[in-house]
Amino acid sequence: MAQGAVVSPMLANVYLHYALDQWSLWWRKHNSTGDMIIVRYADDVIVGFQHREDAQRFREELVGRLQDFGREINEQKSRLIRFGRYAEQQSKERGLGKPPTFDFLGFTHYCGRSSNGGFAVRRRSVCKRVIRKLKEVRGELKRRMHAPVSQHIEWLSSVVQEHCNYYGVPGNLRTWPVSSTN
């Protein structure tokens, strides 16, 4: 099966349901000493823990679990970071500045504040994707240069609508690159 094929996400969901989801639920019930959350879309996964020790233990055991199924963690995309309600305070105490961010499903997730000053997970579009899309739009506009204006309007409207439908989340208004993308 070619990666990116239409059936690929379905197979990943069925396969990982048993290899990861069910096992993670069991692991949480039997091994976690604090809160644990898992978010998965196809084969992209974010796992959050209240305690760093749980995160380290889970990662070690997950490596073995996936090996049992002939799979492995992509080390270039995988890391343990402090993230959440206390990450900013802990980073300041350690002299590290702002807490780290992570990219997931086209968004860069970062620690922020809600309107009442409490902790909030904030999201902005991954800058590389925005730049890539703007270059694609510019190329397509050049290709359609001699088309009637009404067709330009119709096509651009659909592009903007698609973007807003996916990336239109609270706080993600100012993600467009400021510098030129020539």
Protein Blocks (a to p, Z undefined) as FASTA:
>chain_A
ZZhiaklmmmmmmmmmmmmmmmmmmmmmmmpcbdcddddehjaccdddfblklmmmmmmm
mmmmmmmnopacdfklgccddedjklmmmmmmnonopaddddeehiacdddddfkopacd
dddddfklmmmmmmmmmmmmmmmmmpcfklmmmmmmmmmmmmmmmmmcghilmmccfbdc
ZZ
